[in-house]
């Protein structure tokens, strides 16, 4: 066993930065990308703008409407900015989507921000929302 440890140390001692420069560069770049992704997520969590409209998807659970609106109001949204989502009325870039999540028995409300709205032909299930791209912001437990 000691002989194996000695071989490993010898190999490590013989390694030089120049021989593995490409690996070190790849490691450094991957670390920077990972740190950037984490920082972007941290920034996005802190940037909910309550002056924007928020489109509320109840997924048929009208009994949870007051509770969902209460959570949105505690996040700073005004009652006037909370809009019942419909298949014809989609938001704009920068607006928010709040949906009861996971249907049919939701236990949380998920907040997403609209990042892109494409022109699409509406379909029967999603309507014009099928062309809306969203980014997850946060989620909050119901009750």
N, C-alpha and C positions, 0 to 999 in steps of 0.2 A: 504494500500500500504506500509506504514512504517513497519507494522508487517511482511510483506513478505520480505522486505529488511533485517529486523532483523534476520529472520530465515536463509536467505542466508549467512549473515555474520557469524552467529553462526556455520553453517555447514563448512564454509571455515576455521574458527578458529579451529575447531575440527580436520580438516584434518592434518595428519602428513605425513612426507616424507616416513616413513617406510611402511605405509599402501598402498601407491601408488608407491612403488619403481619400479615395473615392468612397469607401465605406463611411469614413468620418463625415464627409460632406453630406452623404445621403442621410445619415443619422441626424446631423444638425438641421437639415432642411425639414425632415419629418417632424422633428421636435418643434420647430418654429410653426409649422402648419397646425399641429395639434394645439399648441398654446394659443394660436390665433383663433381657432375654432372655439375653444373654451372661452376666450375673452369675448368673442362675438355673442355667445349664448348668454354670458353674464350681462353684457350691455343690453341685449334685447329684452331680458327680464325686467330691467329697470326703466324701460322706455314706453310704458303704456300711456298713451295720450288720451285722457278721459274726455277731451273736447270732440273727439272723433265719434262717428256713429258706430254702433255695435249691433250686428244682426244676430238675433237670437233664434237658434234652432231648438225646438222642443222635442222633435221626433215623436210627435203624437202624445206627449206627456204634459197636457195642459194643466194637470194637477200640480206640476212643479214650477209653473210660471212665476208665481210670487216669490218663491225661494230663489230661483235663478236671478230674477230682477234684483232681489235684495243683495245678492252677492255682487252683482255688477255695480249697484249703487255704492256699496262699501268700497269698491275699487275706484270710485270717483266719477263714474258715468252718471249723467243726469237721466231721469226717467224719459225725457223727450228724445234723448239720443239712443235709447234702446228700441230697436225696430224689429218687429216680428218678421222673420225671414220668410220669403215666398219664392217660388220658382221663377217668377218674372222680375222681381226686384232684387238686383245684386248690388253690392257695395262698390266703392271705388278703391283704388290703391291707397293704402294707409288706414283704411277703415278696419274694423275688427269683426270677427265672427266668434260668437259664444255658442257652444252647443252642449247639450246634455250628453254625457258620454258614459258609457257604452250603451246604446239602445239594445234591447227594449227596457232594461232595468238600470238606468244610469245611477252612478254613485258619485259623479263629479261633474263639474262644468269646465270645459276645455276652452281656452282663449287662444285664438289664432289671429294673425294680422294678414290682411290681403296684400300680396306683393305683386300680383299681375292679374289683369282682367283681359281675356282674349275674346274676340268676337266668335261666337259659335252658334250653330243651329241648336236650339233647345231640344232636349230629349224628355221623355215622359216622366222619368224619375227625378232627375236633378234640375231640369229646366236650364236656365242660363248659368246656374252655378257650376255647371260642368266645365266652364271656361275660366273659373276663378282659381288662381294658385294662392295657397296660404302657407304661412310659416307658423309653427307652434310657438306660443309665447309662454303659457303657464297653464296650470290646472288647479282647481280648488275643490275640496270635497263638499258634497251636498250634506246638509244637516250637521 
